[in-house]
Structure formats: structure tokens, C-alpha cells
Amino acid sequence: MIKESIFRAYDIRGVYGIDLDENVAKLVGKALGTFLGGVGKRVAVGYDVRKSSPALKRALVEGLTLSGVEVWDVGLVPTPTVYFAISHFGLDGGAIVSASHNPPQWNGFKLCREKAMLCGWGMGLEKIKEIIFSKTYLESGGGTVVDKVDEVNSTYKRFILEKVNVRRRLRVLVDTGNGSCSNYAENILEKAGLEVVAINNYPDGDFPSRSPEPTDESLKTMKKMIAEDNFDFGVAYDGDGDRAVFVDNMGRVIEGDKMLALLIRHFIKGSGEKVVYEVSCSKLLDDVVVEKGVIPIVSKVGHSFILEKMISENALFGGEIASHLYFRDVYGADDAIYATLKVAEMISESSEKLSEMINGLPKYYTTRLVFTVPDEIKFQVIEKLILKVKGKGFTPITLDGVRVNLESGWYIVRASNTLPQIKATVEAKDEEKLSILEKDVIDMVTEAVNEVRGLGGDMAVEFRRVSIT
């Protein structure tokens, strides 16, 4: 019996051999093919470096062909290459066998509709789940598999290289983290005219060099190398290559909203362009948007929501704190390799170093908190928080969680869509105000959790401070 727990907010994900296996992959393939319409539809399929990915991909393809679709096999590639194939060739959908930045024993499926729109919850995934549990598959058979590895990859590489112009040779440290960008990104970056030093640059599903999630902690080696040598910047990719975490020439990790702010400042020359960013991004983005006359489109957190806004609003750029950067140039998708090229182009056209650009951004003090809260109550806690905030006379923004803007700063508290957590961002112009706001948020979350649990008093809720979410 297939487990309901593998259906997440943005994808299907679980531990291989425990939560999902080849049988599940086959059912997912049949359901996706059914959801997309079966016979006559074309679907791109790629997979990542995990040890279980080739077997899961074969089973997924088998399920797709049973529904009658034509499968475009694009091979072992970064996730954005599959997005590109769907959008560029006008396919009806796609699937990537990947668990993104999760540990090696995990795997899963990112499922797409037309224009590489991710089938998240409320955007198609719930219908795919319903097809599986009701067993209402289209099983006409007769589907085919077409080898499109060379065509898609060569077209993708040529396409993105034509979109950028790096004006001077830069020295770049690239950490592919043994993921899907290994033996892939380096060639593209060198063709753009960069001098590339690549580390952890071989695909290995055990991820022996570092975690597939690039964080301040897992990038210690990269930061040290940059601080000790003469690099213009560094970039690290997650397991499936849709996130690019940048490190400046001083060895400082840069959060995604700051990189988005730099791209806006450099590339947007006239007013009227639209930019999409998620509701928990720093206020420095709001300041830069006003400065450049940009139209801001604020979104819920998550690929599905931001890509939909990128396409519907024809936005130039988009971004998340977690270093997903989106570009109209690549059909609105988040693409780590293309992000690297655009950052290189930006630096090559500037007289400033990347560290100087970062230092020139509006200054805010920020804390990010992660509270451990069970899945079954985390959304109830948010509802309780909304009532508390309104009871204090504030008018919160409830697009995604609860955000409160104050004269002294602002905060947002939201439930994680993928983990048993509540996340908070607290920001202020000075450290004293930040400390006061942070304490208020901790107290409010603690009270709300205990009230939902039916407990009296102020029993502590476990939390930690994090540098990148």
C-alpha cells in the first residue's frame, strides 16, 4: 500500500526502500501520464545521482508508457535541464527522480505540467494522489521512449550561453557537492570565459564530500579556500542543481534575497519591470525595489508559487532566501548554473568586487528561528498566532503564515510545508530592537504552541537559530 506521507507540498519524497520503491515509481508514472492526458502527450524524464535513481527512473518510465505517453529520456541531469526541455520544446509535462537536498537514503519525484509548472499541492499533486488511491489510471499502453539526452543537453547549453556576456575573465570556485551539476556545470562556465576551479566535482549518490544541502556549515571548505586564495566569487550547488548558494570574495555566504537585490540593482535600468520574491525575504529587497522603480510581486514560499507568478506576471527575476533564483530568460525557472552565469556577468561589468556590492546594500539585522512543532498542530499554531497578533491591534499579512510590519522592524512566522517545523524571520534596523522583537516572537510562539496542545503555563518549545533557511 502506498503511503500518504510521501505526498509533500511540492513533490513526492521519502526514504528509498521504506517509504517508496520501484512499485511506487511505476504507479506515480501511470498517474502522471493519466493526469496529463495519456496518448499523444510528451513527457521529459530526468534523474539525479542517487544510487536508487536509475531503478526508480526505469519504473517511472514504465508507468508513463503504460498510460500511452511519449517519454523523452534526458538522462542524468540537473533538475533545471528538465524544466528547460519541457518549456523549450513545448512538452506536456515532465518528471525528475530526485530528493533534491535531502540525505542520500532519500529519493522522490518532482512532477511537472506544461511550461514546467511544478505539480505542488493545490496545483495538480492532489489530483495525481487521487488517481493513485482511486486506481483510475489510463492504461492504453503503446507509449514510447525516445533518447533525447544529446539533443536536450546540447540545446540547453547553447541556449543559456547565448543569453549571457561575461566581459572579463573571472576566477570562480565551484562546489558541485557530488550532485547533478558534477561534470556538467564546469564545462558550461568555462565556455562562458570563466576560470573555474571545481571541487567535489564527480557524481556520487552517497554525497561523500558534504551534505547535498549547501549551508554555511557544509561550505566550510569552500569559504576557507576563497578566504585564502584569489577568487572573484564562489558558488555551491544543491543535490539536483536548482539552488546556487554564492560566496563572496571574502568567503562570506550570501543569502538568496541579497543576491536577488544585487541582480535587480545591476540589470534593471528602467522602471516598470516586475520581480517576484517570497514573503519572508528581507526588507532590503523592498528598499531596492523602490530605488529601481520595480513592481514587486510578493509570493508564498516555494517553487510552485513563485514559478506561477514568474510566468503569469512575465517577471524578469524571482528569488527565495534559500537561494532559488528565477529568470525570465530561462522560461521563468530557477536554474543554478544560469544564476552563476548571470552573477559572473554582473561582476564582470562592475568596477566593484562582490563583497563591496553586498556591503552597499541597505543594512538590516536579521535572525532566523526554527521551532520544532509536530506536523499535526503546526498550522493550528499559526491560526492561533494570527488571532494573538490581531488581539494586539496589529493588521497582519497572512499570505503565508503571519507577517507583522512595525516601525522598529518586522517579523514573519510560518509553518514549514515539508518538515515538522515553524520558521520565523525577525528583522530590525539595530541589534537592540532585533533582540526585543525576537523575544516577543519566541514568547508568542511558545504561548500558541502550548495553547494548541491544551497545556497551561509557558512550557519551552525547542528552537534553534539558523543562518540560511
Order of alpha helices (4+ residues) and beta strands (2+ residues): beta-alpha-beta-alpha-beta-alpha-beta-beta-alpha-beta-alpha-beta-alpha-beta-alpha-beta-beta-beta-alpha-beta-alpha-beta-alpha-beta-beta-alpha-alpha-beta-alpha-beta-beta-beta-alpha-beta
